[in-house]
Amino acid sequence: MRKYLIKVWLVLVMIMTMISGTVNGVMNFKVGMITSSGTIDDKSFNQGTWEGIQQGAEDFGLETKYLKPEGTTEADYLKEIGNLYDAGFRLIICPGCSFETAIFRAQKKYTDAYFVLIDGTPHAGDYATVVGKKTVSILFSEHEAGFLAGVATAVQLKEGATGFIGGMAVPSVQRFNWGFQQGLKFANENYGTQITIKPENVIYVGSFDNVAAGQQLAAQMYDQGVKAIFCAAGDVGIGSINEAKARVKVGHQVWVVGVDRDQYWDGIYEDNKSVILTSAVKRVDQAAYAMIKALKEGKYPGGQTLVFDAKTDGVGIPQENPNLSKEAQEIVAKVLVDLKSGKITVSDQQGDLLK
């Protein structure tokens, strides 16, 4: 009888150990991330997502790991998702719409894994969205972030030319552009600013990691008299920041509007002075962290598509903007209140942009 009881006790211990390793409630799990085009320290989308994951790991005592695919195809992404899964990672976070078809297939193949797709929705290539029971799709109102950055830029500069450099012409990047131009137009109409943006100074590079291209394009725009460039382009934007730094050091006054996260510190050139006028922030770090916390607490919103917007403080500009005047910050704060209340609406389509 005693031997039987010992065996039963051992079985129960094994069962409890297995349960404690699952991802239900407050159980332990490992968090993995696959980088999109660009690097983990791209000062933008990848880095912001990873910072949120790292914070979650610190707060909840979790193991994390990221993998960088060799390429940017569905097969490349599925390979690394499989590598994370085989290594025991059961929460896998992927930032970028380029993961849409890969997550669509992965959620069917790895049915005990949890997936977070930031900036996209899973589909089979036909754009018919299918968010699996253990998948969460997270979208952002980039047009609202771009709008606020546009208002801030216009009110601060008062007059002059601006430009936009985007990575790829994907919806999230386009919404940044469209919102930014609506913000410039709004400031011109309501605050007496005189800001322009010419069609030839709105460029999509077709890449998020070509630093040299970003610097070259920024140089061309600055040579044409552009005062500030909004860069929604990952590492390409770093090239633009580098060009702005070089010019400021020799006496020129040019600016970059950052993206995704507060890029002020990326633009430092001397004595904590920065070429970053402000940044159109989408809080991907908070999104990644929120999903880790939700899974840890048994509140994971699987099967849902969540939208982070101005009303939820999911997008905006940084709380501290050293290069914006008090007047500019007060105007943006008022505009934000009106945006949250619905008094001001921003289109997520191209629409009537500033000429």
C-alpha positions in Angstrom: 0.0 0.0 0.0 2.8 2.4 0.9 4.5 1.8 -2.4 1.2 2.5 -4.2 0.8 5.8 -2.3 4.3 6.8 -3.1 3.6 6.1 -6.8 0.4 8.1 -6.7 2.2 11.0 -5.0 4.9 11.0 -7.6 2.3 11.0 -10.4 0.6 14.0 -8.7 3.9 15.8 -8.5 4.6 15.2 -12.1 1.1 16.5 -13.1 1.5 19.6 -11.0 4.9 20.3 -12.5 3.5 20.0 -16.0 0.6 22.3 -15.1 2.9 24.9 -13.6 4.9 25.0 -16.8 1.8 25.9 -18.9 0.8 29.4 -19.9 -2.6 29.5 -18.1 -3.2 32.0 -15.3 0.0 32.9 -13.5 2.1 30.0 -14.8 5.6 30.3 -16.3 6.3 30.6 -20.0 9.0 31.8 -22.3 8.7 34.8 -24.6 10.2 34.9 -28.0 10.3 37.5 -30.7 11.2 37.4 -34.4 12.6 40.7 -35.8 11.1 42.2 -38.9 13.2 43.9 -41.6 15.9 45.8 -39.8 17.8 45.1 -36.6 16.9 44.7 -32.9 18.5 48.1 -32.2 16.8 49.9 -35.1 15.8 52.8 -32.7 12.3 52.1 -34.0 9.8 49.3 -34.3 11.9 46.2 -33.5 13.7 47.9 -30.6 10.4 49.3 -29.1 8.8 45.9 -29.2 11.9 44.2 -27.6 12.0 46.8 -24.9 8.5 46.0 -23.9 9.3 42.3 -23.9 12.4 42.9 -21.7 10.3 44.9 -19.3 7.8 42.1 -19.1 10.5 39.6 -18.5 12.0 41.7 -15.7 8.6 42.3 -14.0 7.4 38.7 -14.2 10.7 36.7 -14.2 10.5 35.3 -17.6 13.0 34.0 -20.1 13.2 35.8 -23.4 14.9 35.5 -26.8 14.8 37.1 -30.2 15.8 35.7 -33.5 16.7 37.6 -36.7 15.6 35.8 -39.9 18.0 35.4 -42.8 15.5 37.0 -45.1 12.0 38.5 -45.2 9.9 35.8 -46.8 7.2 33.8 -45.2 9.5 30.8 -45.2 12.2 32.7 -43.4 9.7 33.8 -40.7 8.2 30.3 -40.3 11.7 28.8 -39.9 12.5 31.1 -36.9 9.0 30.7 -35.4 9.6 26.9 -35.5 13.1 27.4 -33.9 11.6 29.3 -31.0 8.8 26.8 -30.6 11.2 23.9 -30.6 13.2 25.7 -27.9 10.1 25.8 -25.7 8.9 29.4 -26.3 5.1 29.5 -26.2 4.4 33.2 -26.5 5.8 34.5 -29.7 5.6 38.1 -30.6 6.1 39.3 -34.2 6.2 43.0 -35.1 5.2 44.1 -38.6 2.6 43.4 -41.3 5.2 41.3 -43.1 4.4 38.5 -40.7 0.7 38.3 -41.6 0.8 35.1 -43.7 3.4 33.5 -41.5 1.3 33.9 -38.4 -1.7 32.7 -40.3 0.1 29.4 -40.9 1.9 29.2 -37.6 -1.3 29.6 -35.5 -2.7 26.5 -37.2 0.5 24.4 -36.9 1.5 25.3 -33.3 -1.9 25.0 -31.6 -0.5 25.2 -28.1 1.5 28.4 -28.7 0.3 32.0 -28.3 1.0 34.6 -30.9 1.0 38.3 -30.9 1.0 40.0 -34.3 1.8 43.7 -34.0 0.8 46.0 -36.9 -1.0 43.3 -38.9 -3.8 40.7 -39.2 -3.2 37.1 -40.1 -4.4 35.9 -43.5 -3.6 33.4 -46.2 -2.5 36.0 -48.7 -6.0 36.9 -49.6 -6.4 39.5 -46.8 -9.4 37.6 -45.3 -8.4 38.0 -41.7 -8.4 34.9 -39.5 -7.3 35.6 -35.9 -6.8 32.3 -34.2 -8.0 31.5 -30.7 -4.6 32.0 -29.2 -3.5 34.8 -31.4 -3.9 38.6 -30.8 -3.7 41.1 -33.6 -2.7 44.6 -32.5 -3.2 47.6 -34.7 -2.4 51.3 -34.1 -4.0 54.6 -35.2 -0.7 55.8 -36.8 -2.6 58.6 -38.6 -3.4 60.1 -35.2 0.2 60.0 -34.1 1.3 61.5 -37.4 -1.4 64.1 -37.1 -0.2 65.3 -33.6 3.5 65.3 -34.8 2.4 67.3 -37.9 0.6 69.9 -35.7 3.7 70.1 -33.4 6.1 70.5 -36.3 4.0 73.2 -38.0 3.4 75.3 -34.8 7.1 75.1 -33.9 8.6 75.9 -37.3 5.8 78.4 -38.3 6.8 78.3 -42.0 8.9 76.4 -44.5 9.1 73.1 -46.3 8.9 69.6 -44.8 9.4 66.1 -46.2 8.5 62.5 -45.5 10.6 59.4 -45.8 8.8 56.1 -45.4 10.3 52.6 -45.4 7.8 50.5 -47.4 4.5 51.8 -48.7 2.6 49.5 -46.3 -0.7 50.7 -44.6 0.9 51.5 -41.2 3.6 53.7 -42.8 1.2 55.3 -45.2 -1.1 56.2 -42.3 1.8 58.0 -40.6 2.3 60.1 -43.8 -1.3 60.8 -44.3 -1.8 61.8 -40.7 1.3 64.0 -40.7 0.1 65.9 -43.7 -3.3 66.4 -42.2 -1.7 67.8 -39.1 0.3 70.3 -41.1 -2.8 71.3 -42.9 -4.8 71.6 -39.7 -2.1 73.9 -38.2 -2.0 76.1 -41.3 -5.8 76.5 -41.2 -6.2 77.0 -37.5 -2.9 78.5 -36.2 -1.7 80.6 -39.1 1.3 78.5 -39.9 2.7 78.3 -43.5 4.1 74.9 -43.9 4.5 73.1 -47.2 5.3 69.6 -48.3 6.0 68.9 -52.0 5.0 65.6 -53.6 8.7 65.0 -54.7 9.6 65.2 -51.0 7.3 62.3 -50.0 9.4 59.2 -50.7 9.0 55.5 -49.9 12.4 53.8 -50.0 11.2 50.2 -50.3 13.3 49.1 -47.3 13.6 49.5 -43.6 17.3 48.8 -43.2 19.1 50.9 -45.9 20.8 53.4 -43.7 22.8 54.9 -46.5 19.7 55.5 -48.6 18.1 57.4 -45.6 21.1 59.7 -45.4 21.3 60.3 -49.1 17.6 61.2 -49.4 17.8 63.4 -46.3 20.7 65.3 -47.9 18.8 65.8 -51.1 15.8 67.2 -49.2 17.8 69.5 -47.0 19.7 70.8 -50.1 16.3 71.7 -51.5 15.5 73.8 -48.4 13.4 71.3 -46.4 13.5 72.2 -42.7 12.2 69.0 -41.2 11.8 65.4 -42.4 9.4 62.9 -40.8 11.0 59.5 -41.1 8.8 56.4 -40.6 11.5 54.0 -41.9 13.3 52.0 -39.2 17.1 52.0 -39.8 16.5 54.2 -42.9 15.5 56.9 -40.5 18.8 56.5 -38.7 20.5 57.6 -41.9 18.4 60.7 -42.0 19.2 61.4 -38.4 22.9 61.0 -39.1 22.6 63.5 -42.0 20.8 66.0 -39.8 23.5 65.7 -37.1 26.2 66.4 -39.6 24.5 69.5 -40.9 23.7 70.9 -37.5 27.3 70.6 -36.4 28.3 73.0 -39.2 25.7 75.6 -38.4 22.6 74.5 -40.4 19.2 74.3 -38.6 17.5 71.1 -39.8 15.2 68.7 -38.0 14.0 65.1 -38.0 10.6 64.0 -36.7 11.1 60.5 -35.1 8.8 57.6 -35.2 7.4 54.7 -33.2 9.3 55.6 -30.0 10.8 58.8 -28.6 13.9 59.1 -30.7 15.2 62.3 -29.0 18.3 60.5 -27.6 19.1 59.0 -31.0 19.4 62.5 -32.3 21.9 63.8 -29.7 24.8 65.6 -31.3 26.4 67.6 -28.4 25.5 68.6 -24.8 22.3 66.6 -24.9 21.0 68.7 -27.8 19.1 66.7 -30.4 18.0 67.0 -34.0 14.7 65.3 -33.1 12.0 67.9 -33.1 9.4 65.5 -31.7 8.3 61.9 -32.5 5.1 60.3 -33.7 4.9 57.6 -31.1 3.1 54.3 -31.3 3.6 52.5 -28.0 4.6 49.1 -29.3 6.5 48.5 -26.1 3.3 48.9 -24.1 1.5 46.6 -26.5 4.1 43.8 -26.1 4.2 44.3 -22.3 0.4 44.3 -22.1 0.1 40.9 -23.8 2.8 39.4 -21.6 1.0 40.7 -18.5 -2.4 39.5 -19.8 -1.2 36.0 -20.4 0.6 35.9 -17.0 -2.7 36.9 -15.3 -4.9 34.6 -17.3 -6.6 37.5 -19.2 -5.1 36.9 -22.6 -7.5 38.3 -25.3 -7.0 35.5 -27.8 -8.9 35.7 -31.0 -9.2 39.4 -30.9 -8.0 42.4 -32.9 -7.1 45.3 -30.6 -6.6 48.9 -31.7 -4.3 51.3 -29.8 -5.3 54.9 -30.5 -5.2 58.3 -28.9 -8.2 57.6 -26.7 -6.3 54.7 -25.1 -3.0 56.6 -25.0 -1.7 54.1 -27.5 -0.3 56.8 -29.8 0.8 60.4 -29.5 4.0 62.3 -29.1 6.4 62.1 -26.2 5.4 63.7 -22.9 8.7 65.6 -22.9 9.7 67.5 -26.0 12.8 69.7 -25.3 12.8 71.2 -28.8 9.2 72.3 -28.7 8.2 75.6 -27.2 5.7 75.9 -24.4 3.2 77.3 -26.8 3.6 74.4 -29.2 3.2 71.9 -26.4 0.1 73.6 -25.1 -1.5 73.6 -28.6 -0.7 69.9 -29.1 -2.1 69.1 -25.7 -5.4 70.9 -26.6 -5.5 69.2 -30.0 -5.0 65.8 -28.2 -8.0 66.5 -25.9 -10.1 67.3 -28.9 -8.9 64.2 -30.7 -9.8 62.0 -27.7 -13.3 63.6 -27.4 -14.0 63.2 -31.1 -14.2 66.9 -31.8 -11.2 66.4 -34.2 -11.1 63.3 -36.5 -8.2 62.2 -38.6 -8.7 60.2 -41.7 -6.8 56.9 -42.1 -7.0 57.3 -45.9 -4.9 59.5 -48.3 -7.7 61.9 -48.9 -7.1 65.6 -49.3 -3.4 66.1 -48.4 -1.4 69.3 -48.1 0.1 70.5 -51.4 
